[in-house]
Amino acid sequence: MQNTVYLNGSFLPIEDACIPVTDRGFLFGDGVYEVIPAYGGRLLRLSHHLQRLQSSLDGIRLANPLSDAAWEEVFLQLLQRNRERAGPENDQSIYLQVTRGPAPKRDHSFPEHVTPTVYATANPIPAVDPEIATRGIAAVTLEDIRWQWCDIKAITLLANVLMRQRAADQDAAEALLIRDGLMIEGSSSNVFVIRDGVMQTPPKSQLMLPGITRDLVLELARAHKLPYRECDIPEATLRDAEEIWITSSTREIVPVTRLDAAPVGAGVPGPLWQVMTEHYRHYKTAVRSGNAG
Ligand SMILES: Cc1ncc(COP(=O)(O)O)c(C=O)c1O
């Protein structure tokens, strides 16, 4: 089945999608990206994702190459053209990337008169692994050695890649990052900690990505009157948590049941995770039927 991608105004088979080796995304990691899930062919929280894309582009001082309506049209085309590759539920995720484009000379400062490279794909979202609901995942803690602009969704992900690999080397599925004694986020996820039955997550700052899934979970908590707090989370609180979850657009809400090889709470996915996952599942159903965005 053909994987059709979007590159600089055209839809084409992925094998034919090529960019020049002078692209600043390739040479400097000079670009930003987004990941947007779509359930039953309908995009989840499109306006939130486009707003975050705009603030990432502002953060790297690059003009948005497309209007919101043009982006939406690209995504809908990709979802449709790749429909056959998705399962019967038609759950796909859009990946989009904008780089500063190819520049004739390799120079750190911004080149003049370059055209950004715009690339987007649609890929099937695999069904949630049933093991996760029964066993959860393992995570390890690591010192957050990234830069101070983690609120920009930059393609420059080497630190995240190295930290995720260190987790994988210890048979863990995520690295939870600690900076100055506080829990910040995962290498590719936000983090929730449950203490005394209250969901806690760090407040937004330049040190973390403002996750769309994080915001949706908080919104669901408000709607269903579940207690939550946005507050600093000292490492000691993390280690004494009843439950820990990570959230992201493609992984949704995942229970962490082992932290640095020690059990989290009872060592199995917790009751609040079950409740929140059910709310999230209902929300996705509403998205599928066009009753939520
Ligand atoms: C570093 C980081 N934090 C948080 C997230 C979660 O963001 P979202 O829920 O918008 O996918 C991601 C997602 O890739 C991420 O890379």
The ligand as a Gaussian input file, in Angstrom:
#p B3LYP/6-31G(d) Opt

LIG

0 1
 C        9.286000      16.475000      25.282000
 C        7.816000      16.235000      25.123000
 N        6.985000      16.563000      26.128000
 C        5.653000      16.355000      26.038000
 C        5.089000      15.763000      24.916000
 C        3.603000      15.525000      24.855000
 O        2.964000      16.467000      24.015000
 P        1.584000      16.136000      23.272000
 O        0.640000      15.689000      24.335000
 O        1.182000      17.417000      22.666000
 O        1.869000      15.047000      22.292000
 C        5.916000      15.412000      23.848000
 C        5.337000      14.805000      22.645000
 O        6.005000      14.392000      21.744000
 C        7.307000      15.662000      23.942000
 O        8.147000      15.338000      22.938000

